[in-house]
Amino acid sequence: MVCVPLPAAARREATFGYPISRVWTAAVRLIRVDLECAINEKDRDDGYFFFDYSDRGKTYPGSVELVTLQDSGADHVRVIIQVPAMPAYVEAMILDRLARKLEQEFGPPKAAPAPKPGSKPDDDDAAKGDKDAPRAPANKPQGAPR
């Protein structure tokens, strides 16, 4: 029997309470200047860029995608980081550094958007064990006792 490993489809994401223009510039500077990674392609209008993550003399392709949350009523941006060939902690480290950079440069973020009433949590959040993911109430209150 031959076992063939499947390619990793890892990705990490986080939501930040800053305008997209600030998150974009901070993310580009973090990748290019702080992490010293080459940026291969970027499209600010579409909100993504590709980069080469360096580790122990080798480079691995990665991407950053920024998505404005439309229904939040405020400036919130979801940032999705992918470096498929590297362990998930690399993506988590990049997101953590981006969060610190944003807070150091622009102050504390606005509160994250509240979930819409009646919305279900994403399966991805439940699978990740995200304790901050919105959850439906366990017991719905019944009418008053008679």
Number of C-alpha atoms within 10 A of each C-alpha: 3 4 5 6 6 6 8 12 10 15 19 18 16 15 19 24 18 24 15 21 12 13 23 21 12 18 24 19 16 19 21 16 11 11 13 13 20 16 17 12 10 16 10 13 6 10 16 19 19 21 21 19 22 14 9 5 5 8 14 14 17 21 21 23 21 22 15 18 16 10 12 14 8 16 20 24 25 18 23 18 24 22 23 18 16 16 12 17 12 18 23 17 12 18 21 12 17 22 19 14 17 21 14 10 10 13 11 13 15 13 13 15 16 9 14 10 7 7 10 12 13 11 9 10 14 14 8 9 10 10 9 8 15 16 14 12 7 6 6 7 7 6 6 5 4 3
